[in-house]
């Protein structure tokens, strides 16, 4: 939470098995209240890995494309009561200073 605002990180994912866990491990959970991953009908182990992580998640039965996946991510974040939504890509390497108030 930042200044009493609920912060939610969303990650649209497609065939992200190789990098997803590392990306999520780099998120500073002291300021991020919720993490949501939406798997867009991946053909790799993204779904299984996502289920093992400490995140909220959803899975598309068919591929919606990147834009469709983004819409699902934002919809879930807003439904969860997020005040601030930060979209991350699963291949981005970030420093611990990401999302600092």
Helices and strands as residue ranges (DSSP letters): E 7-13, H 20-25, E 34-39, H 46-52, E 56-59, H 65-79, E 84-89
